């Protein structure tokens, strides 16, 4: 998934403004709420991949308790409406 797809999924309008050669130029507009959803989607996608890789390594080394502690910490940081929701 690319950044323009994430913007559309967040509720933003993505317009193709021009094509010059192979280069494409887009405008992206939307509400502040859509921008917040877009930022959350981008942040969560990168955080999830990096975090899952670290947790996988910890689990393989037998540090499941550390992973559980990290998960609890993330849950406590999340607003109630995002807990348990996957990006």
Biopython code that builds the backbone (N, CA, C, O; Angstrom):
import numpy as np
from Bio.PDB.StructureBuilder import StructureBuilder

atoms = [
    (1, "UNK", "N", (0.851, -1.172, 0.000)),
    (1, "UNK", "CA", (0.000, 0.000, 0.000)),
    (1, "UNK", "C", (0.899, 1.237, 0.000)),
    (1, "UNK", "O", (1.898, 1.289, 0.717)),
    (2, "UNK", "N", (0.534, 2.228, -0.808)),
    (2, "UNK", "CA", (1.339, 3.435, -0.840)),
    (2, "UNK", "C", (0.674, 4.567, -0.062)),
    (2, "UNK", "O", (-0.438, 4.417, 0.444)),
    (3, "UNK", "N", (1.350, 5.669, 0.025)),
    (3, "UNK", "CA", (0.883, 6.793, 0.834)),
    (3, "UNK", "C", (-0.438, 7.365, 0.293)),
    (3, "UNK", "O", (-1.281, 7.809, 1.073)),
    (4, "UNK", "N", (-0.620, 7.358, -1.013)),
    (4, "UNK", "CA", (-1.878, 7.866, -1.571)),
    (4, "UNK", "C", (-3.054, 6.952, -1.207)),
    (4, "UNK", "O", (-4.156, 7.434, -0.945)),
    (5, "UNK", "N", (-2.822, 5.641, -1.191)),
    (5, "UNK", "CA", (-3.875, 4.713, -0.760)),
    (5, "UNK", "C", (-4.237, 4.961, 0.697)),
    (5, "UNK", "O", (-5.413, 4.936, 1.059)),
    (6, "UNK", "N", (-3.229, 5.199, 1.537)),
    (6, "UNK", "CA", (-3.495, 5.488, 2.955)),
    (6, "UNK", "C", (-4.305, 6.766, 3.104)),
    (6, "UNK", "O", (-5.202, 6.838, 3.944)),
    (7, "UNK", "N", (-3.999, 7.771, 2.298)),
    (7, "UNK", "CA", (-4.743, 9.026, 2.341)),
    (7, "UNK", "C", (-6.198, 8.799, 1.952)),
    (7, "UNK", "O", (-7.102, 9.318, 2.607)),
    (8, "UNK", "N", (-6.433, 8.031, 0.896)),
    (8, "UNK", "CA", (-7.814, 7.739, 0.481)),
    (8, "UNK", "C", (-8.559, 6.987, 1.578)),
    (8, "UNK", "O", (-9.703, 7.318, 1.893)),
    (9, "UNK", "N", (-7.915, 5.974, 2.162)),
    (9, "UNK", "CA", (-8.568, 5.197, 3.219)),
    (9, "UNK", "C", (-8.908, 6.059, 4.431)),
    (9, "UNK", "O", (-9.873, 5.781, 5.143)),
    (10, "UNK", "N", (-8.120, 7.101, 4.664)),
    (10, "UNK", "CA", (-8.373, 7.996, 5.788)),
    (10, "UNK", "C", (-9.509, 8.969, 5.492)),
    (10, "UNK", "O", (-9.947, 9.697, 6.383)),
    (11, "UNK", "N", (-9.993, 8.990, 4.244)),
    (11, "UNK", "CA", (-11.099, 9.875, 3.888)),
    (11, "UNK", "C", (-10.668, 11.154, 3.184)),
    (11, "UNK", "O", (-11.443, 12.106, 3.085)),
    (12, "UNK", "N", (-9.439, 11.176, 2.698)),
    (12, "UNK", "CA", (-8.946, 12.358, 2.008)),
    (12, "UNK", "C", (-9.193, 12.216, 0.507)),
    (12, "UNK", "O", (-9.273, 11.107, -0.023)),
    (13, "UNK", "N", (-9.312, 13.367, -0.168)),
    (13, "UNK", "CA", (-9.468, 13.379, -1.623)),
    (13, "UNK", "C", (-8.083, 13.481, -2.246)),
    (13, "UNK", "O", (-7.292, 14.359, -1.900)),
    (14, "UNK", "N", (-7.806, 12.572, -3.167)),
    (14, "UNK", "CA", (-6.514, 12.558, -3.863)),
    (14, "UNK", "C", (-6.799, 12.843, -5.334)),
    (14, "UNK", "O", (-7.485, 12.070, -6.004)),
    (15, "UNK", "N", (-6.272, 13.949, -5.826)),
    (15, "UNK", "CA", (-6.512, 14.378, -7.201)),
    (15, "UNK", "C", (-5.225, 14.313, -8.010)),
    (15, "UNK", "O", (-4.158, 14.695, -7.530)),
    (16, "UNK", "N", (-5.334, 13.829, -9.238)),
    (16, "UNK", "CA", (-4.198, 13.852, -10.144)),
    (16, "UNK", "C", (-4.194, 15.221, -10.809)),
    (16, "UNK", "O", (-5.114, 15.549, -11.559)),
    (17, "UNK", "N", (-3.168, 16.022, -10.542)),
    (17, "UNK", "CA", (-3.088, 17.370, -11.096)),
    (17, "UNK", "C", (-2.389, 17.408, -12.442)),
    (17, "UNK", "O", (-2.793, 18.160, -13.329)),
    (18, "UNK", "N", (-1.345, 16.604, -12.605)),
    (18, "UNK", "CA", (-0.587, 16.673, -13.855)),
    (18, "UNK", "C", (0.307, 15.458, -14.005)),
    (18, "UNK", "O", (0.664, 14.800, -13.028)),
    (19, "UNK", "N", (0.659, 15.179, -15.238)),
    (19, "UNK", "CA", (1.671, 14.188, -15.575)),
    (19, "UNK", "C", (2.674, 14.879, -16.483)),
    (19, "UNK", "O", (2.314, 15.429, -17.524)),
    (20, "UNK", "N", (3.919, 14.846, -16.083)),
    (20, "UNK", "CA", (4.994, 15.383, -16.905)),
    (20, "UNK", "C", (5.985, 14.246, -17.091)),
    (20, "UNK", "O", (6.686, 13.855, -16.157)),
    (21, "UNK", "N", (6.031, 13.728, -18.294)),
    (21, "UNK", "CA", (6.830, 12.528, -18.538)),
    (21, "UNK", "C", (6.254, 11.388, -17.714)),
    (21, "UNK", "O", (5.059, 11.102, -17.783)),
    (22, "UNK", "N", (7.104, 10.744, -16.939)),
    (22, "UNK", "CA", (6.636, 9.660, -16.061)),
    (22, "UNK", "C", (6.267, 10.159, -14.673)),
    (22, "UNK", "O", (5.700, 9.413, -13.874)),
    (23, "UNK", "N", (6.577, 11.388, -14.386)),
    (23, "UNK", "CA", (6.293, 11.958, -13.056)),
    (23, "UNK", "C", (4.830, 12.368, -12.946)),
    (23, "UNK", "O", (4.300, 13.054, -13.820)),
    (24, "UNK", "N", (4.190, 11.944, -11.873)),
    (24, "UNK", "CA", (2.781, 12.295, -11.622)),
    (24, "UNK", "C", (2.729, 13.235, -10.424)),
    (24, "UNK", "O", (3.453, 13.053, -9.445)),
    (25, "UNK", "N", (1.872, 14.234, -10.513)),
    (25, "UNK", "CA", (1.708, 15.221, -9.450)),
    (25, "UNK", "C", (0.278, 15.147, -8.928)),
    (25, "UNK", "O", (-0.682, 15.179, -9.699)),
    (26, "UNK", "N", (0.150, 15.048, -7.597)),
    (26, "UNK", "CA", (-1.153, 14.908, -6.952)),
    (26, "UNK", "C", (-1.365, 16.005, -5.930)),
    (26, "UNK", "O", (-0.417, 16.546, -5.360)),
    (27, "UNK", "N", (-2.635, 16.321, -5.711)),
    (27, "UNK", "CA", (-3.033, 17.157, -4.582)),
    (27, "UNK", "C", (-3.851, 16.293, -3.641)),
    (27, "UNK", "O", (-4.659, 15.475, -4.082)),
    (28, "UNK", "N", (-3.643, 16.474, -2.351)),
    (28, "UNK", "CA", (-4.385, 15.713, -1.344)),
    (28, "UNK", "C", (-5.048, 16.711, -0.410)),
    (28, "UNK", "O", (-4.379, 17.571, 0.164)),
    (29, "UNK", "N", (-6.352, 16.600, -0.258)),
    (29, "UNK", "CA", (-7.082, 17.505, 0.628)),
    (29, "UNK", "C", (-8.026, 16.698, 1.506)),
    (29, "UNK", "O", (-8.410, 15.576, 1.173)),
    (30, "UNK", "N", (-8.389, 17.294, 2.630)),
    (30, "UNK", "CA", (-9.334, 16.640, 3.523)),
    (30, "UNK", "C", (-9.498, 17.415, 4.811)),
    (30, "UNK", "O", (-8.862, 18.447, 5.026)),
    (31, "UNK", "N", (-10.349, 16.906, 5.648)),
    (31, "UNK", "CA", (-10.609, 17.542, 6.936)),
    (31, "UNK", "C", (-9.449, 17.289, 7.898)),
    (31, "UNK", "O", (-8.580, 16.456, 7.642)),
    (32, "UNK", "N", (-9.454, 18.017, 8.997)),
    (32, "UNK", "CA", (-8.438, 17.774, 10.034)),
    (32, "UNK", "C", (-8.576, 16.357, 10.594)),
    (32, "UNK", "O", (-7.577, 15.702, 10.891)),
    (33, "UNK", "N", (-9.809, 15.894, 10.736)),
    (33, "UNK", "CA", (-10.034, 14.531, 11.242)),
    (33, "UNK", "C", (-9.432, 13.506, 10.275)),
    (33, "UNK", "O", (-8.826, 12.525, 10.707)),
    (34, "UNK", "N", (-9.601, 13.735, 8.959)),
    (34, "UNK", "CA", (-9.016, 12.822, 7.973)),
    (34, "UNK", "C", (-7.495, 12.866, 8.042)),
    (34, "UNK", "O", (-6.837, 11.834, 7.912)),
    (35, "UNK", "N", (-6.939, 14.047, 8.246)),
    (35, "UNK", "CA", (-5.489, 14.166, 8.371)),
    (35, "UNK", "C", (-4.987, 13.414, 9.602)),
    (35, "UNK", "O", (-3.938, 12.772, 9.552)),
    (36, "UNK", "N", (-5.730, 13.492, 10.704)),
    (36, "UNK", "CA", (-5.359, 12.757, 11.912)),
    (36, "UNK", "C", (-5.417, 11.253, 11.669)),
    (36, "UNK", "O", (-4.532, 10.520, 12.111)),
    (37, "UNK", "N", (-6.464, 10.782, 10.963)),
    (37, "UNK", "CA", (-6.562, 9.348, 10.646)),
    (37, "UNK", "C", (-5.398, 8.921, 9.756)),
    (37, "UNK", "O", (-4.841, 7.837, 9.931)),
    (38, "UNK", "N", (-5.032, 9.778, 8.800)),
    (38, "UNK", "CA", (-3.913, 9.487, 7.919)),
    (38, "UNK", "C", (-2.614, 9.391, 8.726)),
    (38, "UNK", "O", (-1.834, 8.456, 8.543)),
    (39, "UNK", "N", (-2.390, 10.344, 9.605)),
    (39, "UNK", "CA", (-1.172, 10.333, 10.429)),
    (39, "UNK", "C", (-1.133, 9.085, 11.305)),
    (39, "UNK", "O", (-0.085, 8.454, 11.438)),
    (40, "UNK", "N", (-2.269, 8.725, 11.902)),
    (40, "UNK", "CA", (-2.331, 7.514, 12.731)),
    (40, "UNK", "C", (-2.025, 6.268, 11.905)),
    (40, "UNK", "O", (-1.300, 5.382, 12.357)),
    (41, "UNK", "N", (-2.575, 6.202, 10.696)),
    (41, "UNK", "CA", (-2.340, 5.032, 9.837)),
    (41, "UNK", "C", (-0.862, 4.919, 9.485)),
    (41, "UNK", "O", (-0.302, 3.823, 9.489)),
    (42, "UNK", "N", (-0.235, 6.041, 9.183)),
    (42, "UNK", "CA", (1.200, 6.013, 8.845)),
    (42, "UNK", "C", (2.035, 5.650, 10.062)),
    (42, "UNK", "O", (2.959, 4.842, 9.967)),
    (43, "UNK", "N", (1.718, 6.235, 11.186)),
    (43, "UNK", "CA", (2.478, 5.971, 12.414)),
    (43, "UNK", "C", (2.301, 4.519, 12.837)),
    (43, "UNK", "O", (3.273, 3.841, 13.168)),
    (44, "UNK", "N", (1.071, 4.049, 12.827)),
    (44, "UNK", "CA", (0.802, 2.684, 13.256)),
    (44, "UNK", "C", (1.440, 1.663, 12.337)),
    (44, "UNK", "O", (1.918, 0.632, 12.811)),
    (45, "UNK", "N", (1.463, 1.913, 11.050)),
    (45, "UNK", "CA", (2.054, 0.955, 10.109)),
    (45, "UNK", "C", (3.537, 0.785, 10.367)),
    (45, "UNK", "O", (4.036, -0.340, 10.390)),
    (46, "UNK", "N", (4.246, 1.881, 10.560)),
    (46, "UNK", "CA", (5.687, 1.756, 10.779)),
    (46, "UNK", "C", (5.973, 1.227, 12.175)),
    (46, "UNK", "O", (6.875, 0.407, 12.350)),
    (47, "UNK", "N", (5.233, 1.675, 13.157)),
    (47, "UNK", "CA", (5.423, 1.203, 14.517)),
    (47, "UNK", "C", (5.143, -0.293, 14.602)),
    (47, "UNK", "O", (5.901, -1.035, 15.227)),
    (48, "UNK", "N", (4.068, -0.732, 13.982)),
    (48, "UNK", "CA", (3.689, -2.136, 14.081)),
    (48, "UNK", "C", (4.749, -3.054, 13.494)),
    (48, "UNK", "O", (5.090, -4.065, 14.108)),
    (49, "UNK", "N", (5.269, -2.731, 12.343)),
    (49, "UNK", "CA", (6.262, -3.608, 11.711)),
    (49, "UNK", "C", (7.533, -3.675, 12.544)),
    (49, "UNK", "O", (8.042, -4.762, 12.816)),
    (50, "UNK", "N", (8.046, -2.523, 12.949)),
    (50, "UNK", "CA", (9.269, -2.501, 13.748)),
    (50, "UNK", "C", (9.055, -3.175, 15.097)),
    (50, "UNK", "O", (9.890, -3.956, 15.554)),
    (51, "UNK", "N", (7.941, -2.868, 15.721)),
    (51, "UNK", "CA", (7.639, -3.434, 17.032)),
    (51, "UNK", "C", (7.476, -4.941, 16.948)),
    (51, "UNK", "O", (8.019, -5.673, 17.776)),
    (52, "UNK", "N", (6.734, -5.406, 15.958)),
    (52, "UNK", "CA", (6.533, -6.846, 15.818)),
    (52, "UNK", "C", (7.841, -7.582, 15.569)),
    (52, "UNK", "O", (8.036, -8.689, 16.071)),
    (53, "UNK", "N", (8.733, -6.982, 14.803)),
    (53, "UNK", "CA", (10.031, -7.624, 14.568)),
    (53, "UNK", "C", (10.820, -7.733, 15.869)),
    (53, "UNK", "O", (11.435, -8.765, 16.137)),
    (54, "UNK", "N", (10.805, -6.670, 16.679)),
    (54, "UNK", "CA", (11.519, -6.720, 17.966)),
    (54, "UNK", "C", (10.881, -7.750, 18.886)),
    (54, "UNK", "O", (11.583, -8.518, 19.544)),
    (55, "UNK", "N", (9.564, -7.769, 18.935)),
    (55, "UNK", "CA", (8.871, -8.722, 19.803)),
    (55, "UNK", "C", (9.123, -10.151, 19.356)),
    (55, "UNK", "O", (9.280, -11.045, 20.187)),
    (56, "UNK", "N", (9.163, -10.372, 18.053)),
    (56, "UNK", "CA", (9.449, -11.707, 17.538)),
    (56, "UNK", "C", (10.823, -12.173, 18.023)),
    (56, "UNK", "O", (10.973, -13.307, 18.478)),
    (57, "UNK", "N", (11.809, -11.305, 17.926)),
    (57, "UNK", "CA", (13.153, -11.651, 18.378)),
    (57, "UNK", "C", (13.173, -11.941, 19.883)),
    (57, "UNK", "O", (13.810, -12.893, 20.333)),
    (58, "UNK", "N", (12.466, -11.106, 20.651)),
    (58, "UNK", "CA", (12.414, -11.328, 22.098)),
    (58, "UNK", "C", (11.750, -12.663, 22.428)),
    (58, "UNK", "O", (12.238, -13.406, 23.280)),
    (59, "UNK", "N", (10.643, -12.967, 21.759)),
    (59, "UNK", "CA", (9.942, -14.231, 22.012)),
    (59, "UNK", "C", (10.828, -15.424, 21.673)),
    (59, "UNK", "O", (10.862, -16.412, 22.406)),
    (60, "UNK", "N", (11.543, -15.322, 20.558)),
    (60, "UNK", "CA", (12.415, -16.426, 20.161)),
    (60, "UNK", "C", (13.533, -16.652, 21.177)),
    (60, "UNK", "O", (14.053, -17.762, 21.299)),
    (61, "UNK", "N", (13.902, -15.596, 21.905)),
    (61, "UNK", "CA", (14.953, -15.721, 22.918)),
    (61, "UNK", "C", (14.376, -16.035, 24.297)),
    (61, "UNK", "O", (15.111, -16.069, 25.284)),
    (62, "UNK", "N", (13.063, -16.264, 24.370)),
    (62, "UNK", "CA", (12.454, -16.632, 25.639)),
    (62, "UNK", "C", (12.101, -15.469, 26.541)),
    (62, "UNK", "O", (11.992, -15.646, 27.754)),
    (63, "UNK", "N", (11.921, -14.288, 25.981)),
    (63, "UNK", "CA", (11.603, -13.106, 26.784)),
    (63, "UNK", "C", (10.135, -12.686, 26.606)),
    (63, "UNK", "O", (9.837, -11.508, 26.408)),
    (64, "UNK", "N", (9.245, -13.650, 26.678)),
    (64, "UNK", "CA", (7.820, -13.376, 26.521)),
    (64, "UNK", "C", (7.278, -12.377, 27.517)),
    (64, "UNK", "O", (6.397, -11.584, 27.184)),
    (65, "UNK", "N", (7.799, -12.404, 28.756)),
    (65, "UNK", "CA", (7.333, -11.460, 29.775)),
    (65, "UNK", "C", (7.631, -10.020, 29.361)),
    (65, "UNK", "O", (6.813, -9.129, 29.590)),
    (66, "UNK", "N", (8.794, -9.788, 28.755)),
    (66, "UNK", "CA", (9.145, -8.451, 28.278)),
    (66, "UNK", "C", (8.199, -7.997, 27.178)),
    (66, "UNK", "O", (7.815, -6.829, 27.126)),
    (67, "UNK", "N", (7.827, -8.909, 26.307)),
    (67, "UNK", "CA", (6.886, -8.580, 25.239)),
    (67, "UNK", "C", (5.527, -8.217, 25.834)),
    (67, "UNK", "O", (4.909, -7.239, 25.415)),
    (68, "UNK", "N", (5.062, -8.989, 26.797)),
    (68, "UNK", "CA", (3.782, -8.700, 27.448)),
    (68, "UNK", "C", (3.803, -7.328, 28.114)),
    (68, "UNK", "O", (2.817, -6.594, 28.049)),
    (69, "UNK", "N", (4.899, -6.984, 28.743)),
    (69, "UNK", "CA", (5.025, -5.672, 29.378)),
    (69, "UNK", "C", (4.954, -4.565, 28.332)),
    (69, "UNK", "O", (4.294, -3.548, 28.550)),
    (70, "UNK", "N", (5.625, -4.755, 27.200)),
    (70, "UNK", "CA", (5.595, -3.762, 26.126)),
    (70, "UNK", "C", (4.182, -3.608, 25.567)),
    (70, "UNK", "O", (3.745, -2.491, 25.293)),
    (71, "UNK", "N", (3.471, -4.711, 25.398)),
    (71, "UNK", "CA", (2.095, -4.654, 24.886)),
    (71, "UNK", "C", (1.203, -3.898, 25.862)),
    (71, "UNK", "O", (0.405, -3.055, 25.451)),
    (72, "UNK", "N", (1.334, -4.196, 27.155)),
    (72, "UNK", "CA", (0.529, -3.472, 28.153)),
    (72, "UNK", "C", (0.806, -1.976, 28.086)),
    (72, "UNK", "O", (-0.120, -1.170, 28.183)),
    (73, "UNK", "N", (2.078, -1.594, 27.921)),
    (73, "UNK", "CA", (2.436, -0.187, 27.823)),
    (73, "UNK", "C", (1.790, 0.492, 26.629)),
    (73, "UNK", "O", (1.308, 1.619, 26.741)),
    (74, "UNK", "N", (1.773, -0.186, 25.479)),
    (74, "UNK", "CA", (1.138, 0.384, 24.290)),
    (74, "UNK", "C", (-0.365, 0.508, 24.459)),
    (74, "UNK", "O", (-0.963, 1.494, 24.028)),
    (75, "UNK", "N", (-0.975, -0.484, 25.081)),
    (75, "UNK", "CA", (-2.426, -0.440, 25.301)),
    (75, "UNK", "C", (-2.784, 0.752, 26.182)),
    (75, "UNK", "O", (-3.773, 1.439, 25.925)),
    (76, "UNK", "N", (-1.993, 0.996, 27.207)),
    (76, "UNK", "CA", (-2.269, 2.109, 28.106)),
    (76, "UNK", "C", (-2.093, 3.460, 27.409)),
    (76, "UNK", "O", (-2.733, 4.435, 27.803)),
    (77, "UNK", "N", (-1.238, 3.541, 26.381)),
    (77, "UNK", "CA", (-1.014, 4.785, 25.650)),
    (77, "UNK", "C", (-2.112, 5.069, 24.643)),
    (77, "UNK", "O", (-2.313, 6.224, 24.268)),
    (78, "UNK", "N", (-2.837, 4.034, 24.188)),
    (78, "UNK", "CA", (-3.836, 4.191, 23.132)),
    (78, "UNK", "C", (-5.138, 4.743, 23.685)),
    (78, "UNK", "O", (-5.551, 4.386, 24.789)),
    (79, "UNK", "N", (-5.802, 5.638, 22.900)),
    (79, "UNK", "CA", (-7.161, 6.044, 23.277)),
    (79, "UNK", "C", (-8.070, 4.818, 23.240)),
    (79, "UNK", "O", (-7.805, 3.870, 22.500)),
    (80, "UNK", "N", (-9.134, 4.834, 24.030)),
    (80, "UNK", "CA", (-10.016, 3.674, 24.139)),
    (80, "UNK", "C", (-10.571, 3.205, 22.801)),
    (80, "UNK", "O", (-10.794, 2.006, 22.629)),
    (81, "UNK", "N", (-10.806, 4.115, 21.836)),
    (81, "UNK", "CA", (-11.408, 3.707, 20.585)),
    (81, "UNK", "C", (-10.445, 3.010, 19.639)),
    (81, "UNK", "O", (-10.873, 2.509, 18.599)),
    (82, "UNK", "N", (-9.135, 2.961, 19.970)),
    (82, "UNK", "CA", (-8.192, 2.297, 19.083)),
    (82, "UNK", "C", (-7.632, 1.015, 19.669)),
    (82, "UNK", "O", (-6.953, 0.271, 18.961)),
    (83, "UNK", "N", (-7.889, 0.735, 20.924)),
    (83, "UNK", "CA", (-7.355, -0.472, 21.543)),
    (83, "UNK", "C", (-7.947, -1.690, 20.860)),
    (83, "UNK", "O", (-9.163, -1.791, 20.692)),
    (84, "UNK", "N", (-7.092, -2.601, 20.472)),
    (84, "UNK", "CA", (-7.538, -3.846, 19.867)),
    (84, "UNK", "C", (-7.798, -3.750, 18.379)),
    (84, "UNK", "O", (-8.106, -4.760, 17.745)),
    (85, "UNK", "N", (-7.681, -2.555, 17.800)),
    (85, "UNK", "CA", (-7.931, -2.412, 16.370)),
    (85, "UNK", "C", (-6.610, -2.504, 15.632)),
    (85, "UNK", "O", (-5.642, -1.831, 15.985)),
    (86, "UNK", "N", (-6.576, -3.343, 14.603)),
    (86, "UNK", "CA", (-5.375, -3.476, 13.803)),
    (86, "UNK", "C", (-5.405, -2.435, 12.697)),
    (86, "UNK", "O", (-6.478, -2.117, 12.186)),
    (87, "UNK", "N", (-4.234, -1.890, 12.310)),
    (87, "UNK", "CA", (-4.198, -0.912, 11.217)),
    (87, "UNK", "C", (-4.560, -1.522, 9.893)),
    (87, "UNK", "O", (-4.574, -0.828, 8.877)),
]
sb = StructureBuilder()
sb.init_structure("model")
sb.init_model(0)
sb.init_chain("A")
sb.init_seg("    ")
for serial, (resi, resn, name, xyz) in enumerate(atoms, 1):
    if name == "N":
        sb.init_residue(resn, " ", resi, " ")
    sb.init_atom(name, np.array(xyz, "f"), 0.0, 1.0, " ", f" {name:<3s}", serial, name[0])
structure = sb.get_structure()
